[in-house]
Amino acid sequence: MMPGTPSRMAPPPHALLRWGAMTWSALMLLAMILTPAATAATVKAEAALPPSKSVTSPALPGSRVPNLAAMPDGRFAMSWLEPAGEERMALRFAIYDGRRWTPPATIALGDSFFVNWADVPSIRPLGGDRFAAHWLWRSGAGTYSYDVRVSQSADGGRTWSTPITPHRDGTASEHGFVSLVADTGVALAVWLDGRKSAGHDAANHASMPEMTLRAASIAGDGSLRDEVELDPRTCDCCPTAAVATDRGMLVAYRDRSSDEVRDIYVTRREAGRWSAPQRVHADQWHVEGCPVNGPALAAQGSHVAIVWYTAAADSPRVHVAFSEDAGEHFGPPQRIDGGDPIGRVSLALLADGSALATWLETSGRAALVRALRVPTHAAPGPAFTVASTSATRASGYPRVVTNGKTILFAWTETGSTSQVRLAATHTR
């Protein structure tokens, strides 16, 4: 998780992509001017959501790092880590139908979990009774020597398969910041891969080779196919994001140029081929170390929203942008924070196409979990506070997910004993 210094020259954007991005930006600005939805009254009506209310958490005291997913039938799945006796942890999950949670069940149990506030496990529905889940497992004595493990269930989570590792390099190095997404009967895994750093001293930051971005597909029987390197040089420890669009898969991550500019990039898989990485917006954030602040994505068909944090020019900001062509081009970003954001973003798309973004905002010595509904062609309404939490790393990444009607929030409440907390609201 340490920044390295070896350099590669980032390929210059194609002229066509530059033209396309400028054209799309112009169209988006014109739409915001001409669309009747841009009136103040309409913006207020579109942006308003009922106040969120507390939801009983199925996670015990000591729980942390929640992750959420919406299921095709409208229910929600949540995974988290919690202690399971001395020196052991359990990856647990439960399903919420809007009224109650199923009894928590265990996906994995052991004493070799790699537990990190930003590099967290997940559960993803694959259709029907199928699920995939991932977690991190130590592979050696090094601080950042750990592997990705993926297990699947074909019976609604009652039983889980023997875990497999999607990367086959066999090195005792860092592999993590995974995004799992359903992909036509298989699970697509995307992760940051540190195999180039194997054998290097992690304490010697200057000599550490770069992290890479890789992906592979995992079939129901655990077999792997199509492992590929998507970007040979990325930011070291910023979470990734991946979604399915009606044109294929879309992956977002924080890139790392040869001169240490770390902006958000995307790559698309369309007709079986991955595109060259493309920058979402030229923030030009020059930073020597990893900010541990990745993007979030949400998609409905070709309609895509992305949210990210940047501190370019020493000005921390949270931005949202939209795409109407499955992430090939993005419109101009809208700043949504309140002036002092920490970042750690999450995102959901509502039924009307508006984006509901969450992030952490500094509030004195603490932090607020803030949320904002961002319409596609109008200015956003006022942000609202979901919860108060710690500004420290222990509070992790708050999460938001929706099934089109209910919006569910999850976060880690810190203190002498941590615990996963939840709240919900509804679209009008």
N, C-alpha and C positions, 0 to 999 in steps of 0.2 A: 504494500500500500504506500510505497514511498516513490516520489518522483525520480525519474532518471534523466539523463542528459543526452544520450545518443540522439542524433538528429536524422530526420528525413525531410526532404522537401515536399511539402504538400502540393499535389497536382493542381495547376490553375484551373478554375472553373471553365467549362466550355462556354463559348460565346452564346450558344443557343440557350443554355440554362440561365445565363445572366439576363438575356433578353426576356425569357419567360418569366423570371422572378419579378423584373421591373414591370412587365405588362400586367401580371397578376396583382401586384401592389396597387397599380393605377386603377384597375377594375374594382378592387375592394374599396378603395377610397371613394370612387364614384358611387358605388352602391350605398355606402354609408351616407352620402350626401342626398341621394335621390330616394332612398327607401323611406316610406312613410313611418316605418317602425322607429325611425330615429327621433321622433318627437319625445319630449320629456315625459309626457303622460304615459305613452306606450312603453318607454324604457322602464319606468317605475313599475308598471303592471307586469312586464315580462320578468323583471329581476327579482320581484318580491317572492320570498319563500316563508312559510310558517316557521316560527321559532323551533329550533331543534329540542328534542326531549331525551332525557337519559334512557338508555336501554340496558337492561340487566346483562352483565358480562358473564359468559360461561367460563372465563379464565380465572384461575385461582390466584391468591396473593403470591407474588414472586414472578408472575407472568410478564412477558414483554414482547416486543417486535411483532405486532399483529400484521396480518396481510389479509386482504379481502378480495372476493371474486363474486360476480353475479352469475347465477346458474340459468340455463335456458328456460326453466320452468318458473322463474321469478323469485326463487329463494336465493339466499346468500350463503357462501361458505367462508369461514374464517380460519386461518391457521395462526399459531403462536407457539412460543417456547415457554416452558415453565419448569421449575425444579422438580426432580423425581428422586429425592433422597440425596445423600451426601455425594457430591461430585458428579451427579448424573443429571441430565436434562431430558425432557420429553418434547417432541414435536407433536402438538395436539391440534385437533380441528373439531368444529361443530358446524351445524347448518341451522340457519334462522329463516323462519317462514313469515316473519313480520309480527308474530305474536310470541313465539317461544323458540328456544334453542334446543336442538337435540342434545342428548348427553354427550359430553366431550369424549372423543376417542383418540387413541394414540397411533400415529403414523410411524414414528421411530423413537427409539430409546437408547441411551448410552452415555458413556463418559468421555467421548471424543468429539462432541460437537464443537465447531468453531462458532462462537457466539459474538456477534458484532452488532452495534446499534444501527448501522447503515446497510450491511450486507446480510439480508434477512431471508429466511425460508419463505415458501409460498405454496399455495394449493390452487389448482386450476381445473375447472370442469372441462371434460373433453367431449361431452355429449352422452345422452342416456345416463347410465349408471357409472360411467367412467370418469376417473379423476387422475391427475398427475400431481405429484408434490415433489419439492426439492428442498434440500438442506445442505449444509457444509460440514465436512468431516475432516479432521486433522489427518495429514498424510506423513508427517515427519516432525522432527524436533524444532524446526524453525518456526519463528513467530507467525509467519504468513505462509506456512506450508499446509495447504488444505485443498481438498477436492470437492467437486460438486457431486452430490448423490441424487438420483431421481428414482422414485418408486411410483407405480401405478396401481390403481384399484379398478376392478371391473364390476364390483358389487356395491357401489354406493359408499365405499369407504370402510366396509366391514373387515376386509382383508386387503393386504398390500403386498405387492410383488417384491422379490429380492431386489435391492437397489442396484442400479447401474451407474456408471460414470460416463458422461457424454464426451469427455475429452480422453484421448488415448495416447497422450505423450508419456505418461508414467513418471513424470518428474515431481519431486517434492517442492512444489512452487505454488504460487497463489492462483486459485481459480474461483471466481465468485461473481457477485453482482449479476445474478441470473434473472432473465426474464423468460417465463414459460407462457406459451400461447397455444391454443388448439389450432390444428392445421390439417383439416380434411382427414380425420381419422387417426392422426398421429399428433405427437407433441413436439413443437419446435422449441428448442432451448437456445438461448443466446447468453453469452457470458464473457466476462473479461478474463483473459488468459495470460498468466505470467511465466509460461514455460521458458521464455528467453532468459529469465533471471535465475534459472536453476544453477546452483553451484556458486552464486554470487553472494557476497556478504550483505545482508539486508541493512546492516548498520552503516554501510558506506553508500550513502544516497547518491553520490556523484557518479558511481560506477554502475548503478542498476540499469539494466536494459529496459526498454519500453514494454508496457502492457499491450496486448492485442485484443481485438474483438473477434470472437468466433461464434459459429452457430452449427447445430446439428439437429437432425430429425430423429425422434425416438418412436418406434412402432410399439404396438400394444404388447408384443412379445419381448420387448426390451432391446431388440436389435437396433443398431445405429446405421444411419446413412447420411450422405451429403454433408459431412463435416467440412467446414470451409472457413477460411480467414476472411473476415469482412473489412477489417481495417488493421494495418500493421503497426499503428502507433496511436494509442488512445490515452486519455486521462486515467490515472492509476486506480482510483477508488470512488468513482461517481456511479451511482446506480444507473442501469440501462432501462429501456422501456421497449415493448414490442406489442403490436396489435395486428389483427387481421383486417384488411380492407377488401372491397369487392374486386380489387385488381391484384391482390396478393398481400404479402407480409410487409410491414413497415417497422423498422427498428430505429430508435433514437438513442443517442449517447453523447458524452462529452469527448470531443476530439482533442488532440494535442499536437500542435504544429511544431516544426523544427525550431521556431523562436518562442515557444512556450505560450502561444495563444490557445486558449482552451474554450472554444465556442461549441455550441450544440450542432451536431450533424445528424443526418438521417441516411439510411440506405434502404432500398426497396427490392424485394424479390418479386418479379413479375415474369410469368411464363417460364419459371424455373431458373431465371438468371438474376443475380444480385447486381444492382446498379452501383456505379462509383459513388462513394460518399459525397454528400452535398450539404453545405452549411444552411441551416434554417434562417439565420440572420447574422449579419456581421457585427456582433457585439464588440469584437476585438478585445476580449478580456485576456490581458497578459498577466499570468500568475505563475510563479515558479513551482508552487506545490499544489497538490490536489485539493480542491475545495470541498470534496465529499458532498456534492450537490448535483444530482442528476436530473434529467427531464422526466416528464410523464406524458403519456399519450392516451387518447381515446378516439374511437372511430365508429361511424355508422355508414356503411357502404363506402363511398368515396369521400364523405365528409369527415375530416380529421381535425382534431384540436390538439395542441401541444402547449405545455406550460414549462417554464424553466426559470432558473435563478441565474443572475449574472451580477458581477461587481466591477464591471469595466469602468475605467476612469475613477476608481474608488467610490463608485455610486451604486450601492446594492439595490437591485430591482428584481421584481418578478414579472415576467412577460407571458402573455397568451397570444397565440396566433392560430389562424385557421387555414385549412387547405380544402379545396373542392375537387382535387384530382388525385386523391389517395396519397398525398404527401409528396407528389412530384414538385409542386411549388407551394409556398406558404405566403399568405398575405402579410401586411405590416403588423408588427407586434403591438399589443396594447399593454401598457403598464397597469398593474392591478394592485400592487402592495400599498401599504399605508405610510411608507417613508422609512421604515427601519426593519426590513425583512431579514430573517435568518435563512429563508428558503425552505428546503425539504418538502417539495411540492408533491401534490397528488391531483388527480383529474378524473372527472366523469362527464359524459355527454348526456344531456337530458333529452326528452322525447322531441322537443321543438328544435333541437340542434344546438341550443346554447350550451356553453361549457360551464361546469361547476368546478372551480379550482380551489384547492386548499394549500396553505403554507403556514409556516411559523413566523410570527412577527414579535419583535422584542417589546416587552412591556415592563419597564423598570428592571428588576433583577430576574423577572420571570419571562415567559413567552405565552403568546396567545395562539391557539389554533384558529386561524381566520379562514373564511370561505367567501367566495364571490361568484355570483352567476353572471356570465359574460355572454350576451347575445352576439350573434354572428355579424349583424349589420347595424349595430347601435352601440352607444356608450353603455358600459355596465352600470348597474345600480350600486347602492351602498354595500360594502362588505359587512359580514356579521361574524361574531365570535362563537365558535362551537364549544371551546373549553379553554381553561388556563392550564399550563403545564410548565415544565422547566425549560430553560434556554440551553441547558447542558446537553451533551450528546446522549445522555441516558434516556431522554425523551424520544429519541429516534425519529422515525418518519410517520407522521399521522397519515391515515388512509381515508379515501372516500370512494364509494361505489354506488351505483343505482341500478334498479331493474326497470326504470322508466316511470315509476310512481314513487316508490320509497327511496330515500337517500340515506345511506348508512355511513357513519363516521366511526373510525377507531383510532385510538392513540394509546401511548404508554404513559400512565400516571406515575411520576417518580416520587421518591420519599424514602423513608427507612425501608419500606418494602414496595417494590414496583407492582403495578397491576394494569392489565389491559382494560380500558374503559371504552364505552360506546355511547353514541347518541344517534337519533334519526329525525328526519323531517320528511315532508311529502311535497311533491309538486302540486300546484293548484289546478 
